[in-house]
């Protein structure tokens, strides 16, 4: 799925509990939400050295980088 394409995100919004496709389209067209995402990315890079998406940081600092099986997340998080 390309989350950069509004038509693909509409499918997700439409199936999410409380999802509002009309509001999503309106907000997307107005550019709302873009800056907070860019700010979060900049913080991840500058403060935490994260260079890949997705990256999950465990409480002990270990990282799971990239699209990996759920079992790898469970192993690192001790679940």
Backbone as numpy.savetxt, mean C-alpha at the origin, in Angstrom:
# Nx Ny Nz CAx CAy CAz Cx Cy Cz
-2.63 -6.60 -10.72 -3.48 -5.42 -10.72 -2.59 -4.19 -10.72
-2.94 -3.24 -11.54 -2.22 -1.97 -11.59 -3.02 -0.94 -10.79
-2.57 -0.67 -9.55 -3.34 0.25 -8.70 -3.21 1.70 -9.15
-2.42 1.94 -10.18 -2.33 3.27 -10.77 -3.45 3.54 -11.76
-4.25 2.54 -12.06 -5.36 2.68 -13.00 -6.67 2.74 -12.23
-7.35 3.89 -12.29 -8.60 4.04 -11.53 -9.63 2.96 -11.82
-9.73 2.51 -13.05 -10.74 1.49 -13.37 -10.45 0.17 -12.66
-9.19 -0.12 -12.42 -8.87 -1.34 -11.67 -9.13 -1.14 -10.19
-8.83 0.03 -9.68 -9.09 0.32 -8.27 -10.59 0.34 -7.97
-11.39 0.73 -8.95 -12.84 0.73 -8.76 -13.36 -0.66 -8.41
-12.77 -1.68 -9.00 -13.18 -3.05 -8.67 -12.91 -3.35 -7.20
-11.79 -2.87 -6.69 -11.45 -3.09 -5.29 -12.39 -2.28 -4.39
-12.55 -1.02 -4.72 -13.42 -0.14 -3.92 -14.83 -0.69 -3.90
-15.29 -1.20 -5.03 -16.66 -1.73 -5.12 -16.90 -2.96 -4.28
-15.85 -3.71 -3.96 -16.02 -4.92 -3.15 -15.63 -4.73 -1.69
-15.04 -3.59 -1.37 -14.61 -3.34 0.02 -15.81 -2.92 0.87
-15.89 -3.44 2.08 -16.98 -2.99 2.97 -16.91 -1.48 3.15
-18.02 -0.80 2.90 -18.08 0.64 3.03 -17.47 1.39 1.86
-17.04 0.66 0.83 -16.44 1.30 -0.35 -17.44 2.19 -1.06
-16.97 3.30 -1.56 -17.84 4.26 -2.24 -17.17 4.63 -3.56
-17.61 3.98 -4.63 -16.99 4.18 -5.94 -17.11 5.63 -6.41
-18.25 6.25 -6.17 -18.44 7.64 -6.59 -17.45 8.57 -5.90
-17.30 8.41 -4.61 -16.34 9.24 -3.88 -14.92 8.96 -4.33
-14.61 7.69 -4.55 -13.27 7.34 -5.02 -12.95 8.07 -6.32
-13.86 8.02 -7.28 -13.63 8.68 -8.57 -13.47 10.19 -8.40
-14.33 10.78 -7.59 -14.26 12.22 -7.36 -12.93 12.60 -6.71
-12.53 11.87 -5.68 -11.26 12.14 -5.00 -10.06 11.89 -5.92
-10.13 10.83 -6.71 -9.03 10.53 -7.63 -8.87 11.64 -8.66
-9.97 12.09 -9.24 -9.92 13.15 -10.25 -9.39 14.45 -9.66
-9.67 14.70 -8.38 -9.22 15.93 -7.72 -7.78 15.80 -7.20
-7.21 14.59 -7.25 -5.85 14.38 -6.77 -5.75 14.22 -5.26
-6.90 14.08 -4.59 -6.86 13.88 -3.14 -6.24 12.53 -2.81
-5.46 12.51 -1.80 -4.83 11.27 -1.36 -3.45 11.05 -1.94
-3.16 11.68 -3.05 -1.85 11.48 -3.69 -0.71 12.00 -2.83
-0.84 13.21 -2.31 0.25 13.79 -1.53 0.55 13.02 -0.25
-0.47 12.59 0.51 -0.15 11.79 1.70 0.61 10.51 1.37
0.28 9.88 0.25 0.99 8.66 -0.15 2.44 8.99 -0.50
2.64 10.07 -1.24 4.01 10.48 -1.58 4.80 10.86 -0.33
4.15 11.51 0.63 4.81 11.87 1.89 5.22 10.61 2.66
4.34 9.62 2.72 4.65 8.36 3.41 5.84 7.67 2.73
5.86 7.68 1.41 6.96 7.07 0.68 8.27 7.79 1.00
8.25 9.11 0.98 9.46 9.89 1.27 9.97 9.60 2.68
9.07 9.48 3.64 9.45 9.14 5.01 10.08 7.75 5.07
9.47 6.80 4.36 10.01 5.43 4.34 11.43 5.41 3.79
11.66 6.19 2.75 12.99 6.23 2.13 13.99 6.96 3.02
13.63 8.15 3.46 14.59 8.99 4.17 14.84 8.54 5.61
13.82 8.06 6.30 13.99 7.71 7.71 14.26 6.23 7.95
13.83 5.39 7.01 13.94 3.96 7.25 14.74 3.23 6.18
15.18 3.94 5.16 16.00 3.33 4.12 15.27 2.32 3.25
13.98 2.39 3.23 13.19 1.46 2.42 13.26 1.89 0.96
13.63 0.95 0.12 13.78 1.24 -1.31 12.89 0.38 -2.19
12.20 -0.60 -1.61 11.36 -1.50 -2.40 9.95 -1.52 -1.83
9.00 -1.66 -2.73 7.60 -1.78 -2.33 7.10 -3.08 -2.92
6.52 -3.95 -2.11 6.26 -3.78 -0.68 7.45 -4.15 0.19
7.54 -3.50 1.33 8.48 -3.85 2.39 7.70 -3.85 3.70
7.79 -4.93 4.43 7.16 -5.03 5.75 8.28 -5.08 6.77
8.21 -4.20 7.77 9.23 -4.16 8.82 8.63 -4.77 10.08
9.25 -5.84 10.58 8.79 -6.50 11.79 9.19 -5.67 13.01
8.54 -5.89 14.14 8.88 -5.14 15.36 10.36 -5.23 15.73
11.00 -6.35 15.40 12.42 -6.50 15.74 13.35 -5.92 14.67
12.77 -5.30 13.63 13.56 -4.66 12.60 13.83 -5.50 11.36
13.58 -6.80 11.44 13.75 -7.63 10.24 12.75 -7.20 9.19
13.11 -7.40 7.93 12.26 -6.95 6.83 11.88 -8.09 5.91
10.68 -7.98 5.39 10.21 -8.87 4.33 10.06 -7.96 3.12
10.85 -8.24 2.08 10.89 -7.34 0.93 10.37 -8.06 -0.30
9.46 -7.40 -0.98 8.92 -7.92 -2.23 7.69 -8.77 -2.02
7.21 -9.29 -3.13 6.02 -10.15 -3.11 6.47 -11.56 -2.76
6.27 -11.93 -1.53 6.71 -13.24 -1.04 5.50 -14.01 -0.52
5.63 -15.31 -0.38 4.52 -16.10 0.16 4.14 -15.66 1.57
2.89 -15.85 1.90 2.40 -15.54 3.25 3.23 -16.23 4.32
3.70 -17.42 4.04 4.48 -18.17 5.03 5.75 -17.42 5.43
6.33 -16.64 4.52 7.51 -15.85 4.85 7.16 -14.72 5.82
6.04 -14.07 5.61 5.57 -13.04 6.56 5.33 -13.67 7.93
4.69 -14.83 7.93 4.39 -15.51 9.19 5.68 -15.90 9.91
6.67 -16.35 9.16 7.94 -16.75 9.76 8.62 -15.55 10.42
8.72 -14.45 9.71 9.40 -13.26 10.23 8.62 -12.66 11.40
7.29 -12.67 11.30 6.48 -12.06 12.36 6.20 -13.02 13.50
6.60 -14.29 13.35 6.40 -15.26 14.43 4.94 -15.63 14.63
4.19 -15.63 13.57 2.75 -15.93 13.66 2.49 -17.39 13.37
